[in-house]
């Protein structure tokens, strides 16, 4: 577990004494995000997510299998029953799977290994994140959820976004590409000034000193290329940036200055 207490990384082994005793191995995780790596998978592994009481608002669990994921299925444990969440070929799809936890303080997933002749080179693993009810999820099935994430932010939402988003970056749109199988669009941002980022979704060009990166958004939002500078905000999940508010920079400046004059700005933001 790292110093901030929010990330946890666990490795289990199918060669342990417990794995050969016929009982199910168990691991308990108390952090809101991290990863699980199961080496030499045999029989089953039960992963219990028990976040600290301060994280009681987290009620959605999202799992992203490693690219090498194969040889096991992942089930969600609900009232003593197991519901299939991820099949053993999931690593090829590189997608995220989410489910609602029965309790904000407890969720459990069950990994069941497939019979294998040789487990010596096999590793099963995934990243996980615990999210709040109103937080990001990569699958938008309901019409109201699609409309909510795709509509432009109002002034209040924009002012809050610059204060609370995982990333805030100003730049231009270089290109927009679409991944039909994933149902997402990717906005390539370049020539950017970075104000804040949670992880490393945006990288700095050593020559120009400017920042660039890719931002994902649901395909149904119909992202398009536009001229000029934009202020991009959003969340970061599993190392990827997801779009939140993205006004033209000049429009944001007008909104922010008007709010500052009436002391309605929730935080200070450096204007050029």
C-alpha positions as CSV (number, residue, x, y, z in Angstrom):
1,X,0.0,0.0,0.0
2,X,1.4,3.4,-0.9
3,X,1.7,6.4,1.4
4,X,-1.7,8.0,0.7
5,X,-3.6,4.9,1.7
6,X,-5.8,4.9,-1.4
7,X,-4.0,2.3,-3.6
8,X,-3.3,-1.3,-2.8
9,X,-1.5,-3.9,-4.8
10,X,-1.8,-7.6,-3.8
11,X,-0.2,-10.7,-5.2
12,X,-1.6,-14.2,-4.5
13,X,-0.2,-17.6,-5.5
14,X,-1.9,-20.8,-6.5
15,X,1.2,-22.7,-5.2
16,X,0.6,-21.8,-1.5
17,X,-0.3,-24.4,1.1
18,X,-3.8,-23.0,1.4
19,X,-4.4,-23.4,-2.4
20,X,-3.6,-27.1,-2.2
21,X,-5.7,-27.7,0.9
22,X,-9.0,-27.6,-1.0
23,X,-10.1,-24.3,0.6
24,X,-10.6,-21.1,-1.2
25,X,-7.8,-18.5,-0.8
26,X,-9.0,-15.1,0.4
27,X,-7.5,-11.6,0.3
28,X,-9.0,-8.5,1.9
29,X,-8.4,-5.0,0.4
30,X,-9.2,-1.9,2.3
31,X,-8.2,0.8,-0.3
32,X,-10.4,2.4,-2.9
33,X,-8.2,1.4,-5.8
34,X,-5.4,-0.9,-6.7
35,X,-4.7,-4.2,-8.4
36,X,-4.7,-8.0,-7.8
37,X,-2.3,-10.4,-9.3
38,X,-2.9,-14.2,-9.0
39,X,0.1,-16.2,-10.0
40,X,-0.2,-19.9,-10.9
41,X,-4.0,-19.8,-10.6
42,X,-5.6,-23.0,-9.3
43,X,-9.0,-23.6,-7.9
44,X,-10.4,-20.3,-6.6
45,X,-9.5,-16.9,-5.1
46,X,-12.0,-14.7,-3.2
47,X,-11.3,-11.0,-3.1
48,X,-13.1,-9.0,-0.5
49,X,-13.2,-5.2,-0.9
50,X,-13.7,-3.5,2.5
51,X,-12.9,0.2,2.1
52,X,-12.4,2.3,5.2
53,X,-15.5,3.9,6.8
54,X,-14.4,7.3,5.4
55,X,-15.0,5.9,1.9
56,X,-18.6,4.8,2.6
57,X,-19.8,6.8,-0.4
58,X,-18.1,4.3,-2.7
59,X,-20.8,1.8,-3.9
60,X,-19.8,1.0,-7.5
61,X,-16.9,-1.4,-8.2
62,X,-15.1,-1.3,-11.6
63,X,-12.6,-3.9,-12.7
64,X,-10.2,-3.8,-15.7
65,X,-8.6,-7.1,-16.5
66,X,-4.9,-7.2,-17.4
67,X,-4.2,-7.6,-21.1
68,X,-2.8,-11.0,-20.4
69,X,-5.9,-12.1,-18.5
70,X,-6.9,-15.6,-19.4
71,X,-7.5,-18.9,-17.6
72,X,-10.0,-17.7,-15.1
73,X,-13.5,-16.3,-14.7
74,X,-14.5,-13.5,-12.4
75,X,-17.8,-13.6,-10.5
76,X,-19.7,-11.1,-8.4
77,X,-20.8,-12.6,-5.1
78,X,-24.4,-11.6,-4.2
79,X,-26.2,-13.1,-1.2
80,X,-24.3,-16.3,-1.5
81,X,-24.7,-16.6,-5.2
82,X,-22.2,-16.0,-8.0
83,X,-23.0,-13.9,-11.1
84,X,-20.5,-14.0,-14.0
85,X,-18.9,-10.6,-14.6
86,X,-15.7,-11.4,-16.6
87,X,-15.0,-14.5,-18.7
88,X,-11.6,-15.9,-19.3
89,X,-11.1,-14.2,-22.7
90,X,-11.7,-10.7,-21.3
91,X,-8.1,-9.5,-21.6
92,X,-8.4,-9.4,-25.4
93,X,-11.2,-6.8,-25.2
94,X,-9.4,-4.3,-22.9
95,X,-12.7,-3.1,-21.4
96,X,-13.9,-2.2,-18.0
97,X,-16.6,-4.1,-16.1
98,X,-18.6,-2.4,-13.3
99,X,-21.2,-3.5,-10.8
100,X,-23.1,-2.0,-7.9
101,X,-22.0,-3.3,-4.5
102,X,-24.7,-4.6,-2.1
103,X,-23.1,-2.6,0.7
104,X,-20.9,0.5,0.6
105,X,-18.5,-1.1,3.1
106,X,-18.3,-4.6,1.5
107,X,-18.1,-6.2,-1.9
108,X,-16.7,-9.5,-3.0
109,X,-15.5,-11.0,-6.3
110,X,-14.7,-14.7,-6.9
111,X,-12.0,-15.8,-9.3
112,X,-12.3,-19.4,-10.5
113,X,-9.4,-20.8,-12.4
114,X,-10.0,-22.9,-15.5
115,X,-8.4,-26.3,-15.7
116,X,-4.9,-26.1,-17.2
117,X,-2.2,-28.6,-18.0
118,X,0.6,-26.1,-17.3
119,X,0.1,-23.1,-14.9
120,X,3.8,-22.3,-14.5
121,X,3.7,-19.3,-16.8
122,X,0.1,-18.2,-16.2
123,X,-0.9,-15.1,-14.2
124,X,-4.4,-13.7,-13.8
125,X,-4.9,-10.2,-12.6
126,X,-7.0,-7.0,-12.7
127,X,-7.1,-3.4,-11.6
128,X,-10.0,-2.2,-9.5
129,X,-11.6,1.1,-8.5
130,X,-14.4,1.9,-6.1
131,X,-16.6,4.8,-7.2
132,X,-19.4,6.8,-5.8
133,X,-23.0,6.5,-7.2
134,X,-22.6,9.7,-9.2
135,X,-19.1,9.1,-10.4
136,X,-17.8,8.0,-13.8
137,X,-18.6,4.6,-15.3
138,X,-17.5,3.5,-18.8
139,X,-20.8,1.9,-19.8
140,X,-23.7,4.2,-20.6
141,X,-26.8,2.2,-21.3
142,X,-29.6,4.5,-20.1
143,X,-30.7,7.4,-22.2
144,X,-30.7,9.9,-19.3
145,X,-27.1,8.8,-18.4
146,X,-26.0,9.4,-22.0
147,X,-27.7,12.8,-22.2
148,X,-26.2,13.8,-18.8
149,X,-22.6,13.0,-19.8
150,X,-22.8,14.4,-23.3
151,X,-24.5,17.8,-22.6
152,X,-22.4,20.9,-22.2
153,X,-21.6,22.0,-18.6
154,X,-23.5,25.0,-17.2
155,X,-21.5,27.8,-15.5
156,X,-21.8,26.3,-12.0
157,X,-20.6,22.9,-13.2
158,X,-17.7,24.5,-15.1
159,X,-16.6,26.5,-12.1
160,X,-16.7,23.4,-9.9
161,X,-14.9,21.3,-12.5
162,X,-11.7,23.5,-12.5
163,X,-11.5,23.0,-8.7
164,X,-12.3,19.3,-8.4
165,X,-11.4,17.5,-11.7
166,X,-8.6,15.0,-11.8
167,X,-7.1,16.9,-14.7
168,X,-7.4,20.4,-16.1
169,X,-5.6,21.3,-19.3
170,X,-5.8,24.0,-21.9
171,X,-5.0,23.1,-25.5
172,X,-6.3,22.5,-29.0
173,X,-7.8,19.4,-30.6
174,X,-5.4,17.7,-33.0
175,X,-7.6,14.8,-34.0
176,X,-10.7,12.8,-33.1
177,X,-10.8,9.1,-33.6
178,X,-13.5,6.5,-32.9
179,X,-13.3,3.0,-31.5
180,X,-16.5,1.3,-32.6
181,X,-15.9,-1.9,-30.7
182,X,-15.3,0.0,-27.4
183,X,-18.1,2.6,-28.2
184,X,-15.7,5.4,-27.3
185,X,-14.1,8.4,-29.1
186,X,-10.6,9.6,-28.4
187,X,-9.8,13.3,-28.5
188,X,-6.1,14.0,-29.1
189,X,-5.1,17.2,-27.4
190,X,-1.8,19.0,-28.2
191,X,0.1,22.2,-27.6
192,X,-1.4,22.2,-24.1
193,X,-0.7,23.9,-20.8
194,X,-1.2,21.6,-17.9
195,X,-2.8,23.0,-14.7
196,X,-3.4,19.7,-12.9
197,X,-3.5,15.9,-13.4
198,X,-3.9,13.0,-11.0
199,X,-1.6,10.5,-12.8
200,X,0.2,10.6,-16.1
201,X,-2.5,10.7,-18.8
202,X,-0.7,13.8,-20.3
203,X,2.9,13.8,-21.2
204,X,5.2,16.8,-21.7
205,X,7.2,17.3,-25.0
206,X,10.8,17.9,-24.0
207,X,11.4,20.2,-27.0
208,X,8.5,22.6,-26.7
209,X,7.6,22.1,-23.1
210,X,4.0,21.8,-24.0
211,X,1.7,18.9,-22.9
212,X,-0.3,16.5,-24.9
213,X,-2.5,13.4,-24.4
214,X,-5.7,11.6,-25.3
215,X,-9.1,12.1,-23.7
216,X,-11.8,9.5,-24.0
217,X,-15.6,10.1,-24.2
218,X,-18.6,7.9,-25.1
219,X,-19.0,7.5,-28.9
220,X,-22.6,8.7,-28.6
221,X,-21.5,12.1,-27.5
222,X,-20.3,12.6,-31.2
223,X,-17.1,14.4,-30.4
224,X,-15.9,16.5,-33.3
225,X,-12.8,18.5,-34.1
226,X,-13.0,22.3,-33.4
227,X,-10.7,25.3,-34.0
228,X,-9.1,27.3,-31.2
229,X,-8.2,26.6,-27.6
230,X,-10.3,24.6,-25.2
231,X,-10.2,24.1,-21.4
232,X,-10.5,20.3,-20.9
233,X,-11.4,18.9,-17.5
234,X,-12.4,15.4,-16.4
235,X,-11.6,12.3,-14.5
236,X,-8.8,9.7,-14.7
237,X,-9.6,6.0,-14.4
238,X,-7.2,3.1,-15.0
239,X,-4.6,5.5,-16.4
240,X,-7.0,7.0,-18.9
241,X,-8.5,10.5,-19.1
242,X,-12.3,10.8,-19.5
243,X,-13.8,14.0,-20.6
244,X,-15.9,16.2,-18.3
245,X,-16.4,19.9,-19.1
246,X,-14.7,21.2,-22.2
247,X,-15.6,24.9,-23.0
248,X,-13.7,27.1,-25.4
249,X,-11.1,28.8,-23.4
250,X,-12.3,32.3,-24.2
251,X,-15.8,31.3,-23.0
252,X,-14.4,29.9,-19.8
253,X,-12.5,33.2,-19.1
254,X,-15.7,35.2,-19.4
255,X,-17.5,32.9,-17.0
256,X,-14.7,32.9,-14.5
257,X,-14.1,36.7,-14.5
258,X,-17.9,37.3,-14.0
259,X,-17.9,34.9,-11.1
260,X,-14.8,36.4,-9.5
261,X,-16.3,39.9,-9.6
262,X,-19.2,38.7,-7.5
263,X,-17.0,36.4,-5.4
264,X,-18.9,33.4,-6.7
265,X,-15.8,31.4,-7.8
266,X,-15.3,28.3,-5.6
267,X,-11.5,28.4,-6.1
268,X,-8.8,30.5,-7.7
269,X,-7.6,29.8,-11.2
270,X,-4.6,31.3,-13.0
271,X,-5.7,33.2,-16.1
272,X,-3.1,34.0,-18.8
